[in-house]
Amino acid sequence: MKGKRLLKTVAVALVMGVSYISLGSVLESEPAFSNLIPVPREVLVGEGRFRIDDTFTVKVSGEPDERMYPAASRFLRRLDQRTGLFLPQDYVEKGENLSEVGLEIVVERPGQVNLGEEESYHLSVTAAGVRIEAETDLGAMHGLETLLQLLSADDRGYYFPVSSISDMPRFPWRGLMIDSARHFMPLDVIKRNLDGMAAVKMNVLHWHLTEDQGFRVEVKSYPKLHEMGSDGMFYTQDQLKEIVAYASDRGIRVYPEFDVPGHATAWLVGHPEMASLPGPYEIERGWGIFDPTLDPTKDVVYEILEAVFTEMAAIFPDEYFHIGGDENEGHHWDKADHIQAFMKERGIADNHQLQSYFNKRLIPILDELGKKMVGWDEILQPDMPTNIMIHSWRGQDSMVAAAKAGYSSILSNGYYIDLMQPASDHYLVDPLPADIDLNEDQRSRVYGGEATMWSEHVTVETIDSRIWPRTAAIAERLWSDQSVDDVEDMYRRLDTIALQLEELGLTHLKNRAMMMRRLAGGYETEPLRVLADVVEPLKIYRRNSDLSYRSYSPYTLLPDVAVADAKDARRFGALVDQYLEMGGAEDKAAIRAQLEEWSENHTALSQLAARSPALREALPLSEALRDLAELALSSLDGEATESAAILERAREPVAKVELQVVDAVERLLAK
Amino acid sequence: MKGKRLLKTVAVALVMGVSYISLGSVLESEPAFSNLIPVPREVLVGEGRFRIDDTFTVKVSGEPDERMYPAASRFLRRLDQRTGLFLPQDYVEKGENLSEVGLEIVVERPGQVNLGEEESYHLSVTAAGVRIEAETDLGAMHGLETLLQLLSADDRGYYFPVSSISDMPRFPWRGLMIDSARHFMPLDVIKRNLDGMAAVKMNVLHWHLTEDQGFRVEVKSYPKLHEMGSDGMFYTQDQLKEIVAYASDRGIRVYPEFDVPGHATAWLVGHPEMASLPGPYEIERGWGIFDPTLDPTKDVVYEILEAVFTEMAAIFPDEYFHIGGDENEGHHWDKADHIQAFMKERGIADNHQLQSYFNKRLIPILDELGKKMVGWDEILQPDMPTNIMIHSWRGQDSMVAAAKAGYSSILSNGYYIDLMQPASDHYLVDPLPADIDLNEDQRSRVYGGEATMWSEHVTVETIDSRIWPRTAAIAERLWSDQSVDDVEDMYRRLDTIALQLEELGLTHLKNRAMMMRRLAGGYETEPLRVLADVVEPLKIYRRNSDLSYRSYSPYTLLPDVAVADAKDARRFGALVDQYLEMGGAEDKAAIRAQLEEWSENHTALSQLAARSPALREALPLSEALRDLAELALSSLDGEATESAAILERAREPVAKVELQVVDAVERLLAK
């Protein structure tokens, strides 16, 4: 197979039986190649199409793990649900005697769902059929996801375009952290997000299970932990096992986090004897950093932790185990005389050293259970052994420091999807930027990264729209070649994957419509949609800077309908830039039409708000948008208007959101 | 409190401190009274409003069951999620010391979730606050649902209108049957539908758990039943208990159905020794009535049934237990020599008598477990004892016969929501029509009815849109006074409750948008929406008359997007009738606008179909709609056109759906 390299931002595309000259037109007629996310390592583009009809079957050969068969069956169902074809095969089974299969999957050996397992695959589509070859079923499942992304249609029906794809991940640790502790997330939320992760080739679920606001797992030896610390919202051990199995079936590791010694109020409700200061304690309802802290001087603390870790180690087979360790300010340690005495007696100089003492007492417990300790940056203290892993949330510097000191690490700084930053911000964060000051050995210990879905401000209704589709951009960063970094192209592909993710039950698109109907108090929601598509929720930690939110507050208002990448705002900004560069009449007309829609929207939204008081707090913003639009329209008409006050007002946050079109209007005015 | 009766189709409204003359305007300014579903027994309408602000709290007094507290907490969350108010109370707890509560709930005694338990409530709203009084928490929870339906808004914010409502159900058995056997339904589907049931005051979940296509419960004594009979899709016993508890918390009984001796193929996969003819057996993938049948002559059959029933009796505390018994045609009995010999030996004349023999052997098993047998019509044979209950599916006649013979009964004939009939068809079916030929004693044994959600043609994605909102019409029939029967008003209220049901996680509205995006292969779905809103899936048993469907077929196409009450078709029909009666120019213009939309839609839909082959089978229908619309437009313009061929074509089913606007166009043409 001869190939000629084509430079393209998106795909490392090579030609297969196609002249270099015609490749552009092939890519144009086969848009599926440009929609792949994450971008594969190598794509050889051919000419021709393998047609899918209602005789299409799948055969699995070789020696895969048993998970391969249901995975192939799920592939069939997704294929027939998209195409509407009545495919003949009910379940793909071992040793089936099929002639003329549409897809053959050949797997050398069972995959182990462990860090570093082989995940590569080779996918080839010819006019006669499709073949996926992989060393393990984990790789083969990645190949199935790529194949589904290649599904195409023409006037004759559905087909896969002829191609040859060789693919493997850049990083072995491509994770999503879900915080089920602050807002409890039922099993179906976790399951559908595992499906979403698999669709973009992520392979680690980091499950944050305890917090000040909730202790979310059943502990048989100390049942007061979940009985008193969860408001009845916890996972039974059977349910935890169900998730581990569900994830493993999709090639995804699951490892738990039990955040200690801080973030631990919920532990203390049932077991105040674990606390640094006397109780009683109540489940925390607010958001922030709280003082209740486990007492590192008491044996009972280690006894209970050992019991909990032991029960959990039996449920989570993964070799990694996260003990949190973040944001312990030690205020309660400072106030406890016996702790101060303990420190003095042992020559423990400060709270950092005391936390190190605490962490070091956990290491033998985890060792005994065959687990490697993972903790947030703060656990990195000079005297910690290097067989622990550092989870960097405070910045790349701490990651570099950890790697230099001999630790393995993963990155989450830059991947905090709860902060409602645009996908582009996350996309350009690289765990190993080209200029990072690490040698090859040190680099090899940077395993990858994790998107973190902290759940202060998300609920069952909104969590999917915070995770997706932005997390697909992070998944690509961790899977694809470093050179894949075209932001506009990433956004284009996010739009496509967002649709495909819906078929897995994810609610990122459909819940928004429901939430708008509730907020508008009726079926008519278009004026609200117009506003919601140009605003974004307050970012970073500004949403709750007034501490107005509690765990039971309504997350059903405008900031919850809005998403991190306001669609119309992004489109408008691009349109303005194009117009400013090219000065086209068509662009100008499009800008005008958009501005007129915004200008007229305020009246329509006010009518909705007349019946729905929950909407009223958004009206000043809608008014600001109208004024901004009218200002811009005047400017387009060549009229000079005083703009400073209008721009200033349009920049002010209202109802916990902010308009995202002010900069673009300002650019337009400056023309 | 003086009251004057007002005749109104919807509510038995009475006046409270309002002159009779002004009542009409009160109802106009308080539309919430006209939105209640099911309509309460007595509504006293007052003047004034109780304002809800962010100090609103709830207090529970008296001696309710523990379930009352989380129920009151859920009420608070639904209230703040709708209103956006940051209510101060996290959880409603026993013995809270609250001053100035917004709502006080007073309950005399704990409710028992059993047939016939007291469910009445009294709800009073004054300008100073709300009070719900009930003998049991079951009644109080109904009162909370009514109160949420009363939520109103004006320019000052949210409020409840002053009123006094006394309410109680007409029938004690108001059920929904969910078939989790043909298509397996995960726990979250069951849970959200239980919430939906509670919202319209239904109180029985009849859970159909075994079928030819699947044995869906874990059986510890005979694990091959679920291991080999379910494709891995079954409920563990813990999960069954979870559902029973979840339902009980909402005042809903759950009783299981194990359909025997027919509909039992899935039992035989793991236990062929239970079959009438030698195996092996495979899980059935088609839909229909199948021959595999339990062998009534073998002791092992009763041993296994006793073991299954015993395990299930420990999980389902309800006193009723459904053994199915329907549609056994006995073909395998006819073919089995040993069964024929057995019949001859015992003087069993025919298969009906043999099934009676079988059923009678189950009675002592159920007696021993403290359960009353329920079965479909067919179990009613002359020699059956009268302590069994007859579930009537074949018609009212069988129900009357059962009542006359001394049996208790419930009705499902007329409530088969899987048959995709309009809500009006179900709404007008009454378990006890005024002219029924039964005396008072016999009437007292007609306990109520059940909507039946058979799941051949529904999946996780579509089941909610088949159950809701139509089932609310059946719920009203079973709860409200017999005189409440205005079809147009019912449809108006269904539109309102459909929105409110969304807040419970039900997907009847939002999944449709998702399914249209998948079917259209993109975000643009409006042309598909236009078509989908005038078609309905083939009704009764016509959808699968060609036997094209299997359990794993794609249910993601036009008939799955369509619902039983095509919205635009219903609206258009009413518009045409109004125009024909009144001849208004405005109606004529509206008709013309609608016809023009349909006329133009075909081109737009064809463009969508160009990228989405799954849509193409719908194009002939879209074309027929265009031709029909153009025919009607010509007629409006006074042009005579040959119509027979166009009408005939428009009546033809295409792609498993049919146009619902042909009659209206024909009426228009006949003008």
Interface residues (C-beta under 8 A of the other chain):
Chain A: P70 R77 D80 Q81 R82 T83 G84 L85 F86 D90 Y91 A153 D155 G157 Y158 P186 L187 D188 D231 G232 T236 D238 R285 V460 D495 L499 E502 E503 G505 T507 L509 K510 N511 A513 M514 R517 R518 L519 G521 G522 Y523 S548 R550 S551 Y552 S553 P554 Y555 T556 L557 A610 R611 S612 P613 A614 E617
Chain B: P70 R77 D80 Q81 R82 T83 G84 L85 F86 D90 Y91 A153 D155 G157 Y158 P186 L187 D188 D231 G232 T236 D238 R285 V460 D495 L499 E502 E503 G505 T507 L509 K510 N511 A513 M514 R517 R518 L519 G521 G522 Y523 S548 R550 S551 Y552 S553 P554 Y555 T556 L557 A610 R611 S612 P613 A614 E617
